[in-house]
Amino acid sequence: MTQNKQGALKKPDIDWILLAMTLFEATAFILLALYDGFDPVSLILAVSVPLILVAQVLLLGRAFPHMDKYILIVANFLCGVGLIMLYRLAPDKALKQLLFYGVGVMAMVCMTFLVARFRHWRVLRLPVMGVSVLLLALTLVIGKETYGAKNWIDLKFFSLQPSEFVKVALILCLAMDLSEKRTIGQLLPVGLFAVACVGLIVLQKDLGAVLICFIVCIVVYFTATSNWLLCLSGLLAAAGGSVVMYKLFPHVQTRVAIWQDPWATPQDGGYQIVQSLIAIASGGMSGLGLGLGSASKSVPVVESDFIFSAVCEEFGIIVGLTVIALYVLLFIRGMLLAMRARSSFHALLAVGTVTSLALQTFMILGGVIKMVPLTGVTLPFISYGGSSMLSCMLMLGMLQGVSIVVGEQDESQWRMARRREAWQP
C-alpha cells in the first residue's frame, strides 16, 4: 500500500478503506432495520456508527497528522462490528454500548494528547498507584460476585470493573519507572504496586485479569532490562501459583474440567462451550446470514464472552478469520511503533499496551473455540461492557500518542537530513 515519508497512508488509500468499512456497517444496520418489520433506530445507527468512524479519521487526522490511521480505523471498525452484533442480539445493550463507545472516543482523545504532549508523568505516578490499589481493595469489600469472581462494583446506573482500568494504570506506571535506569530500591514502589495489584485481583478470583497483569509485568520488565533469569523465575513462580489457585478455587477446577471435555456435561457445565462450538460450525464458511442465527437463544452470555461465536454463525468463519486478521494487524502496527520509538517510556508503553490487548484477545478467542480454558475476559472493542470499552479505548489512545511522538521525531530527522544534503557542496 502506498505510503508517504512518515509511513502514513495516503488520502486515496484512506478513502477506499473508509468506504469499504462504512458500507459494511451501514449495510448491516439497514438489513437489521428491515429484518423484522421496520426499525427506525437501526437506520439511525446505520448513519451514526459509520459517521463516528469517518469523523475520527478526518478530524483527528487533521489535528494529529502523525496518528497511526491503520490502528485508528481497525479499532473503530471492530467497535462497529461489536455494535452490529449487539444490536442483533440485545438492542438495549447495544444502545448502552454506543454510549460507552462515544465516551471511550473522548477518553481516547484525552489519552492521546497526554501521551503525546504531557511531560510530567512523575507527578501522576503515586496518585495513580494509590487510586488503583484503593479501587481493587474496595471491590473486595463492596463488590458483587459474578461467575465465581468478585470483581464488580455496582453503582446502580453503571457496573464498574476496576481491574480493567488498573491494567491501564499498571502499564503507565511500569513504563514510567522502567524507562529510567533505576536501582532495585528505586524500583521498589512500582514493584510493590504490581504485587499489590496481582494479589488483590487474585483475592477477587478474577484469574483472567491476574494472568494479563502478570504477563504484562513480565514482558515490560524483560523489554526494559533483558533480565531473563528474573523473568524466568517469575514465570516458574506463576506456574506454581497457578497450581495452588487451581486447588483453592472450585470454579477454576470446573472450568479446566469443562475445557478438557465439555461434551461430558453438554446440558450442565459444558453447555456454554458446546453451544458455542455448534454455533460456529453451523455458520460454515459463509454464515447463516445476519439475523438468522440462534446463538442469541442458545449460547449464554453471548453478548460479552461469546460474541465471537455469534459473529461466526451469522457472518461465517471467513469473516471470523478476517476479524482475527484485523487484531493481528493492530498488534503488529503497535509493535512497530515500539520498535521505532526513540524514548524508552514510549517504547515500553506500546509494548505493554499491545501485550495486554493481544493476550486478552487470545484468551477469549481460545476459550470460545476450546483451545484454552475459558477465563471470562471480554473480546477487546467488540464485546459488551462499559469498563472494557473504556479501558480498550484508553489503550488505543496510548498507542496513538506514541505514534504521534514517533511520527514527529521521524519527520524532524528527515528535515535535518534534507538540510544537511542542501548544505553539502
Secondary structure as UniProt FT lines:
FT   TURN            5..6
FT   HELIX           11..35
FT   HELIX           40..55
FT   HELIX           56..60
FT   HELIX           61..63
FT   TURN            65..66
FT   HELIX           69..89
FT   HELIX           91..117
FT   HELIX           121..142
FT   STRAND          144..146
FT   TURN            147..148
FT   STRAND          149..154
FT   STRAND          159..160
FT   HELIX           162..178
FT   TURN            184..187
FT   HELIX           188..203
FT   TURN            204..205
FT   HELIX           207..225
FT   HELIX           228..248
FT   HELIX           250..260
FT   HELIX           262..264
FT   TURN            266..270
FT   HELIX           271..283
FT   TURN            284..286
FT   TURN            290..291
FT   HELIX           295..298
FT   TURN            300..306
FT   HELIX           307..315
FT   HELIX           317..340
FT   HELIX           344..368
FT   TURN            369..370
FT   TURN            380..382
FT   HELIX           386..423
//
